[in-house]
Amino acid sequence: MSDFFTPESIRTHTGGTFLARAEHTRECHGVSIDTRELSPGQLFVALPGERTDGHDHLQKAADAGATIALVERDVEAPAGMTLIKVHNCRAALARLATAYRATLRSTRVVGVTGSHGKTTTVRLLAHVLGSALRGSASRKSFNNELGLPLTILNARPTDQYLVCEIGMSSPGEIRRLAAIARPDVGVITSIGKAHLEAFGTVAGIAKEKASLLLEIAESGVGIVTAESDALEHALPPGVSVIRFGERSTADLRLTLIDPSRDRVRFQINDRARFEVPLVGKHNAWNAAAAVAVARRLGLSDEQIAESLRTAAGAAMRLDRRTFAGIEVVNAAYNANPDSMLAALRTFAGLAAGAERRVVVLGDMLELGEASTREHRVIGDALASSIEVGKGPDVVVLVGLAMAEAAGPLRNLLPANALWLESEAGDGRSIAERLAPGDAVLLKGSRAMGLERVVLALESAQAATGT
């Protein structure tokens, strides 16, 4: 049994008390909050929730192989299970992760944040570092007060690297999470207008992102975008920083960026050449951040370049699929003004040869008072692209906020080419109006559910057998 994951050690680090103590406890390592994904030997944390309560699933956890569980209230222990009662399971999870991070002395921890590009950068890093080193990375978008501790607690003591995604939804969150992760390398991929509702200004967002570097480990380094003046002003003094981007101030300066339909090629400092099978110029920046981290962890440019050539991106970040002659570019995982404009630019190149170019855009959420203005900016950008012959032939605006983008388009598109939908629904109302030869972009905030259009197209294709 790991010296850390013993009943006594877990009780001590969480400040809990034994509610039940099994006579024998099998080897324990790692943590789970979901009995459906629990592996034998993991500690189970019984989180209370609005839809389901982990306390009601202790027997399922025991059946799945958990022999220790954290609980918040007095409950009956399944046979052979040790229960440790804590005041608050979420807080206990954070304390446990903080303590476990301190034991990972030979593991280089990489913390990744940014307004956009962080999940893709995490996936690139997992692929590149995993080609030469032993380690792990955040699953899905495990970047909050639950996901980050789980990522840390499921690392192995012998891992050489651990890549953690660090997100934010409220002021102070990044520093709180960074204090748990104590990254050796802190990556800031971008500064944009995501979460304006909570932070008010881009400067406020930059300050929050830069707080990642306040908790960096001794002798650690920040790897940050060179493209943001706001970030430059927010960087804490005394922290070693490596900048990447196209500006002349970048230490890793991107040159000769060449995006194509299935990949983007680029050079760094006019010398080292790389390519990654992801579309869009912005993915050259994400890949450059991965190059900087991999170099820091000892990989050669040859190793990095070979691995990047076979990398894959994160789900619903410009995924491309074809259904009965309809090519769909699915970027529906999330959206903010910067990522939406980037997606529109990328799609314009990808769809240049399509019979009909269709963009389906959903509300961008969490923009606060800036929402109306920023959605109108999207409409203006669409109008400008249409006027120069590079814009879409059909625009579908989904949601009340995105309807603000319709104004400048009404005189440029015929009525049957500007569709306003209050919601995506099950996706069928949009999917049924698409036709073979269409190229379609899906982009909106996660809550808008635009990926349901893909599901509707999948269902239609299965029904017809095409």
LOFI-164751 format. One line per 3 residues: number of its first residue (from 1); for each residue x, y, z of C-alpha. Coordinates in pm, 1 decimal. Example, Ala and Ser with C-alpha at 12.3 -4.5 7.8 and 13.67 -1.06 7.14 Angstrom:
2
1) 1230.0/-450.0/780.0  1367.0/-106.0/714.0
This chain:
466
1) 0.0/0.0/0.0  125.4/352.6/-79.5  251.1/523.8/234.8
4) 32.8/820.1/145.6  -292.8/636.6/72.1  -325.7/458.8/406.5
7) -634.5/512.7/623.5  -431.1/692.8/890.6  -252.8/917.7/640.5
10) -577.0/1009.2/463.2  -744.3/1085.5/795.6  -453.5/1305.0/903.7
13) -431.5/1503.8/578.5  -806.4/1562.9/557.8  -855.9/1641.1/925.8
16) -1123.2/1372.3/947.0  -1226.0/1110.1/1197.6  -1285.6/739.5/1152.2
19) -1654.6/660.1/1124.7  -1582.3/295.6/1047.9  -1250.4/112.0/1033.1
22) -1214.0/-211.4/839.9  -989.1/-474.7/993.1  -792.2/-511.5/670.0
25) -756.0/-253.1/391.9  -632.6/-354.9/47.6  -379.3/-148.9/-145.3
28) -511.8/198.0/-221.9  -397.6/450.6/-478.5  -577.6/734.2/-654.5
31) -917.0/895.7/-602.7  -1258.0/885.7/-770.1  -1584.1/1075.4/-720.4
34) -1782.9/862.2/-967.2  -1857.9/493.5/-906.3  -1905.9/444.4/-1282.4
37) -1539.4/531.1/-1343.6  -1387.9/401.8/-1020.5  -1093.4/162.2/-1050.3
40) -1025.5/-104.5/-788.1  -820.6/38.6/-502.9  -916.6/402.9/-548.6
43) -1034.9/616.2/-257.4  -1399.5/712.7/-307.6  -1509.3/1065.5/-215.0
46) -1884.4/1081.6/-149.2  -1969.2/1425.8/-278.0  -2319.6/1554.9/-210.5
49) -2485.7/1711.5/-514.9  -2809.1/1848.5/-651.6  -2880.9/1548.6/-876.0
52) -2702.8/1269.5/-696.1  -2537.8/1217.2/-359.9  -2224.9/1008.7/-330.8
55) -2337.8/888.6/11.9  -2611.7/691.2/-162.0  -2355.0/503.6/-371.2
58) -2114.5/371.5/-110.5  -2212.6/11.2/-177.0  -2154.3/61.6/-550.9
61) -1812.9/206.3/-467.5  -1733.3/-95.4/-251.3  -1850.0/-330.9/-525.4
64) -1621.6/-147.6/-771.9  -1321.0/-204.7/-546.2  -1298.4/97.6/-315.2
67) -1198.1/9.0/40.6  -1177.2/364.7/180.8  -1427.2/649.1/143.1
70) -1456.4/1009.4/258.2  -1803.4/1106.3/380.7  -1965.0/1414.0/532.8
73) -2236.1/1255.2/745.6  -2301.4/950.6/956.9  -2377.8/659.7/724.0
76) -2350.6/285.4/745.7  -2028.4/141.9/607.8  -2040.7/-139.6/351.0
79) -1864.0/-454.0/464.5  -1488.2/-418.8/449.9  -1489.5/-42.9/385.8
82) -1320.3/220.3/602.3  -1515.0/546.1/629.7  -1345.0/875.1/718.5
85) -1583.5/1154.4/811.4  -1483.0/1510.3/718.0  -1661.0/1842.2/753.1
88) -1664.2/1910.0/378.1  -1563.7/1660.3/109.6  -1466.7/1925.6/-148.4
91) -1236.7/2101.2/96.8  -1093.7/1767.4/212.0  -1021.2/1673.1/-149.5
94) -824.5/1997.4/-195.8  -627.3/1941.9/126.3  -547.7/1585.7/27.1
97) -428.1/1694.0/-317.4  -210.3/1968.2/-169.4  -45.0/1717.3/62.8
100) 2.0/1460.3/-212.9  154.7/1717.4/-449.6  427.1/1778.0/-190.8
103) 527.0/1409.9/-213.9  575.5/1419.4/-594.1  937.5/1529.2/-568.4
106) 1054.4/1373.5/-895.3  748.3/1478.2/-1096.6  762.5/1798.0/-1304.9
109) 419.7/1957.3/-1279.7  297.5/2174.3/-1568.0  0.9/2406.0/-1507.3
112) -181.5/2533.5/-1816.6  -432.0/2819.0/-1825.6  -554.9/3068.0/-2086.1
115) -867.8/3227.6/-2226.6  -863.5/2977.9/-2511.1  -633.2/2702.0/-2628.5
118) -560.4/2552.2/-2287.5  -732.0/2216.6/-2339.0  -576.6/2172.5/-2684.0
121) -235.7/2262.2/-2540.0  -283.7/2007.2/-2260.8  -366.3/1738.5/-2517.6
124) -60.9/1831.6/-2726.2  160.8/1820.3/-2418.8  23.2/1483.2/-2311.7
127) 103.8/1344.7/-2655.6  449.9/1499.1/-2691.4  573.3/1436.9/-2337.0
130) 419.7/1090.1/-2333.4  627.9/992.3/-2635.2  947.2/1009.8/-2428.9
133) 855.2/1033.0/-2060.5  625.5/861.3/-1811.2  337.2/1068.7/-1676.8
136) -21.9/1181.0/-1712.0  -242.5/1481.8/-1786.5  -583.7/1622.2/-1701.6
139) -867.3/1418.5/-1849.8  -1138.0/1598.2/-2044.5  -1142.9/1951.7/-1903.0
142) -1058.8/1864.0/-1542.8  -965.0/2220.9/-1454.7  -1173.3/2325.4/-1151.9
145) -1185.5/2269.8/-775.8  -1277.4/1904.9/-830.8  -1094.9/1822.2/-1152.0
148) -755.6/1960.2/-1056.4  -727.1/1768.5/-725.3  -838.0/1450.1/-901.8
151) -569.7/1498.2/-1166.6  -301.7/1537.7/-900.1  -422.3/1255.4/-676.4
154) -426.2/1008.2/-964.0  -63.8/1074.3/-1057.5  187.0/802.0/-973.4
157) 484.6/876.2/-746.4  714.9/756.2/-1024.4  568.2/987.4/-1292.1
160) 818.3/1216.9/-1461.0  557.6/1475.2/-1559.5  202.1/1578.3/-1475.0
163) 8.2/1825.6/-1690.1  -273.4/2008.1/-1509.9  -533.1/2229.3/-1676.5
166) -630.2/2525.7/-1459.2  -950.7/2714.2/-1533.1  -1134.4/3003.9/-1374.6
169) -1488.1/3120.4/-1318.8  -1445.8/3368.5/-1032.4  -1172.3/3599.5/-901.3
172) -899.0/3425.1/-705.5  -974.4/3077.4/-840.2  -658.5/3037.0/-1046.0
175) -430.4/3121.4/-755.9  -621.3/2884.2/-524.5  -584.3/2602.1/-773.5
178) -223.1/2690.2/-848.5  -146.1/2674.0/-476.0  -257.5/2309.6/-486.5
181) -64.7/2221.9/-804.5  252.7/2425.0/-732.5  358.4/2397.8/-1098.3
184) 722.5/2381.7/-1200.2  614.9/2524.9/-1535.7  320.5/2764.1/-1566.2
187) 173.7/2810.5/-1916.0  -56.2/3098.0/-2017.6  -177.5/3026.6/-2371.2
190) -378.0/3342.6/-2437.3  -561.1/3640.2/-2292.9  -906.0/3713.5/-2429.8
193) -1255.5/3824.9/-2338.4  -1381.4/3503.2/-2179.7  -1547.2/3557.6/-1837.6
196) -1585.9/3934.3/-1874.9  -1896.0/3907.8/-1656.8  -1683.6/3805.4/-1357.7
199) -1370.9/4011.8/-1425.9  -1499.5/4326.9/-1595.9  -1203.0/4401.7/-1822.3
202) -934.5/4223.4/-2020.1  -683.5/4367.9/-1771.8  -873.0/4193.4/-1491.6
205) -863.6/3867.6/-1683.9  -489.8/3906.2/-1745.2  -425.7/3968.7/-1374.7
208) -618.3/3653.6/-1283.7  -432.7/3441.9/-1539.5  -96.2/3583.5/-1430.4
211) -167.3/3480.7/-1070.5  -77.4/3126.9/-1181.8  285.8/3238.0/-1170.8
214) 258.1/3358.7/-810.9  238.7/2995.8/-697.5  506.0/2855.5/-921.2
217) 757.6/2621.8/-757.5  1102.7/2748.5/-666.8  1323.1/2770.0/-979.6
220) 1008.6/2733.2/-1191.0  937.2/2915.4/-1516.2  640.7/3079.1/-1685.1
223) 576.4/3011.7/-2053.7  340.2/3282.5/-2173.3  195.4/3434.4/-2486.2
226) 380.6/3737.9/-2615.5  65.6/3866.6/-2786.4  -101.7/4036.4/-2489.1
229) -3.2/4379.4/-2358.5  -244.9/4330.5/-2069.5  -64.7/4014.1/-1963.4
232) 273.2/4180.3/-1995.0  164.3/4444.5/-1743.9  22.4/4179.5/-1509.5
235) 322.4/3945.0/-1493.0  456.5/3922.3/-1137.2  814.2/4044.1/-1085.6
238) 1089.2/3800.4/-1010.1  949.8/3508.4/-1210.8  1152.0/3371.6/-1501.0
241) 939.8/3396.4/-1818.1  970.2/3253.5/-2168.3  745.6/3419.5/-2426.9
244) 606.9/3262.3/-2743.9  420.0/3419.7/-3033.5  466.2/3624.1/-3349.2
247) 584.4/3947.8/-3190.7  952.3/4039.8/-3201.8  958.1/4026.9/-2820.7
250) 892.1/3652.5/-2824.1  1173.9/3420.3/-2718.8  1011.2/3150.0/-2931.4
253) 909.0/3360.9/-3230.5  668.0/3195.9/-3470.2  764.4/3249.3/-3832.9
256) 636.6/3117.5/-4165.6  302.7/2997.1/-4029.8  136.5/2794.0/-4304.2
259) -216.4/2668.0/-4224.1  -377.5/2422.5/-4466.0  -694.7/2214.7/-4475.1
262) -561.2/1941.3/-4248.4  -264.2/2083.9/-4055.5  -56.7/2389.5/-3974.0
265) 316.4/2417.3/-4034.6  541.3/2673.9/-3869.1  897.1/2762.3/-3782.4
268) 1041.1/2890.2/-3455.7  1300.2/3164.3/-3479.9  1338.5/3090.8/-3852.4
271) 1511.6/2762.4/-3773.0  1326.5/2472.9/-3609.4  1036.4/2343.5/-3820.1
274) 723.5/2180.0/-3682.7  380.7/2075.1/-3802.9  69.2/1961.2/-3621.2
277) -240.0/1795.7/-3776.6  -479.1/2059.8/-3641.9  -640.2/2334.4/-3844.0
280) -608.6/2706.1/-3786.2  -324.6/2949.7/-3733.1  -405.7/2966.0/-3361.4
283) -298.2/2603.0/-3326.3  55.3/2703.0/-3424.3  56.3/2913.6/-3105.5
286) -74.9/2622.2/-2898.2  189.2/2395.2/-3047.8  461.5/2653.5/-2981.0
289) 366.1/2652.1/-2612.4  397.6/2272.9/-2616.0  739.9/2301.1/-2781.4
292) 858.1/2539.4/-2508.6  743.0/2306.0/-2229.9  887.6/1994.5/-2393.5
295) 1223.6/2164.1/-2440.3  1217.5/2264.2/-2073.2  1158.2/1901.3/-1976.1
298) 1453.4/1783.5/-2183.1  1309.7/1667.1/-2515.6  1501.7/1745.0/-2833.0
301) 1347.7/1934.1/-3124.1  1365.6/1614.1/-3328.3  1163.5/1424.7/-3066.9
304) 912.1/1708.1/-3038.8  866.4/1748.0/-3414.3  816.7/1375.6/-3470.9
307) 555.4/1355.7/-3195.3  365.2/1670.2/-3297.0  313.5/1527.5/-3646.6
310) 83.8/1258.3/-3501.2  -90.1/1464.5/-3230.6  -466.2/1499.7/-3198.6
313) -670.0/1787.9/-3065.3  -942.4/1798.8/-2801.2  -1301.4/1704.1/-2883.9
316) -1525.4/1971.7/-3040.1  -1232.4/2203.2/-3113.2  -1257.9/2230.2/-3492.9
319) -1329.3/1857.9/-3535.6  -1406.1/1776.4/-3900.2  -1652.6/1508.3/-4006.3
322) -1866.9/1444.3/-4313.7  -2228.2/1322.2/-4313.3  -2388.7/1236.1/-4647.9
325) -2186.3/1500.1/-4828.9  -2218.5/1763.5/-4554.7  -1881.2/1858.3/-4405.2
328) -1910.6/1975.4/-4043.7  -1644.4/2166.5/-3854.5  -1744.2/2121.8/-3491.7
331) -1604.7/2389.1/-3259.1  -1901.6/2379.4/-3023.5  -1717.5/2301.2/-2701.0
334) -1714.5/2665.1/-2591.0  -1687.0/3019.2/-2721.5  -1574.7/3368.5/-2638.4
337) -1530.9/3665.8/-2874.9  -1167.8/3588.6/-2956.0  -1211.6/3215.6/-3015.2
340) -1522.7/3277.5/-3226.5  -1343.6/3522.7/-3453.8  -1053.1/3277.9/-3484.2
343) -1292.7/2996.3/-3574.3  -1459.8/3211.6/-3841.3  -1122.7/3296.7/-3996.9
346) -1015.1/2933.0/-3997.2  -1347.0/2814.5/-4140.5  -1326.4/3067.7/-4424.4
349) -1011.7/2891.8/-4545.3  -1137.1/2539.6/-4487.9  -1468.9/2596.8/-4665.8
352) -1340.6/2797.5/-4962.3  -1434.5/2523.8/-5211.2  -1774.7/2431.8/-5068.0
355) -2094.1/2471.9/-5269.1  -2249.2/2653.2/-4972.9  -2079.7/2786.2/-4658.3
358) -2298.1/2777.6/-4346.6  -2202.6/2914.4/-4003.9  -2410.9/2818.0/-3700.8
361) -2325.6/3048.9/-3411.4  -2463.2/3026.7/-3058.0  -2463.7/3270.9/-2769.0
364) -2131.6/3354.5/-2604.6  -2206.9/3341.4/-2233.0  -2049.9/3503.5/-1924.9
367) -1981.9/3835.8/-2098.9  -2190.2/4045.6/-1859.8  -2252.4/4404.4/-1969.3
370) -2027.0/4352.6/-2271.5  -2257.1/4085.3/-2417.2  -2457.8/4304.5/-2655.5
373) -2148.8/4484.2/-2783.8  -1944.7/4167.4/-2836.0  -2221.9/3985.4/-3020.1
376) -2262.9/4285.4/-3249.0  -1888.1/4272.5/-3316.4  -1938.3/3918.6/-3446.6
379) -2212.2/4044.4/-3677.6  -1985.1/4320.9/-3806.3  -1705.1/4070.3/-3869.9
382) -1941.4/3844.7/-4064.3  -2066.8/4141.2/-4266.6  -1712.9/4249.0/-4352.3
385) -1618.4/3900.9/-4470.5  -1934.0/3875.3/-4684.1  -1865.2/4212.8/-4845.4
388) -1520.8/4099.9/-4965.4  -1651.4/3764.0/-5089.7  -1498.0/3548.6/-4815.4
391) -1795.2/3519.8/-4585.3  -2063.5/3254.0/-4538.7  -2359.5/3202.3/-4770.1
394) -2591.9/3114.3/-4482.1  -2578.7/3238.1/-4122.4  -2769.6/3063.3/-3843.2
397) -2783.5/3260.6/-3517.6  -2888.4/3058.6/-3212.4  -2995.2/3229.4/-2891.2
400) -3120.9/3569.2/-2780.9  -2774.7/3720.7/-2739.1  -2647.0/3604.8/-3077.7
403) -2953.9/3756.3/-3243.2  -2774.4/4089.0/-3187.3  -2537.6/3987.6/-3467.6
406) -2818.8/3990.4/-3722.5  -2836.8/4367.6/-3774.1  -2554.1/4424.9/-4024.8
409) -2639.5/4101.3/-4208.6  -2998.7/4179.3/-4305.1  -2901.2/4387.8/-4608.6
412) -2630.2/4146.7/-4719.8  -2808.2/3811.0/-4707.1  -3146.7/3710.6/-4847.0
415) -3413.6/3626.1/-4591.1  -3377.6/3253.3/-4654.8  -3003.2/3272.0/-4579.5
418) -3031.0/3432.0/-4234.9  -3190.8/3198.2/-3982.3  -3265.1/3295.2/-3623.6
421) -3324.9/3014.4/-3375.8  -3407.7/3066.3/-3007.9  -3226.4/2742.7/-2916.8
424) -3059.1/2443.0/-3076.1  -3319.0/2199.5/-2941.5  -3232.8/1848.4/-3055.9
427) -3046.6/1990.5/-3357.1  -3287.2/1854.9/-3615.7  -3442.9/2186.8/-3719.7
430) -3097.7/2303.9/-3830.6  -2970.8/1970.6/-3964.2  -3277.0/1919.6/-4185.1
433) -3203.0/2241.7/-4375.4  -2847.5/2141.1/-4464.3  -2767.6/1980.4/-4798.9
436) -2489.2/1778.3/-4963.2  -2207.5/2010.8/-5064.6  -2247.7/2229.5/-4755.9
439) -1957.1/2312.6/-4528.4  -2087.1/2393.1/-4180.3  -1923.2/2559.0/-3879.0
442) -2069.7/2502.9/-3530.7  -1947.0/2749.9/-3267.7  -2104.8/2862.7/-2941.1
445) -2080.0/2842.7/-2565.2  -2106.5/2493.7/-2421.1  -2450.3/2548.9/-2271.0
448) -2596.1/2619.0/-2617.3  -2556.7/2252.0/-2714.3  -2476.5/2307.3/-3082.1
451) -2316.1/1962.7/-3098.6  -2673.5/1830.7/-3115.4  -2667.9/1927.2/-3483.4
454) -2393.1/1666.1/-3527.0  -2601.6/1410.3/-3341.0  -2899.4/1486.2/-3565.9
457) -2686.4/1443.3/-3877.5  -2547.0/1116.1/-3739.4  -2899.3/990.8/-3673.9
460) -3019.0/1088.0/-4021.2  -2722.3/918.6/-4185.4  -2777.5/601.0/-3984.1
463) -3143.6/597.2/-4078.2  -3069.4/619.9/-4449.6  -2762.7/397.5/-4439.0
466) -2557.4/646.6/-4639.9
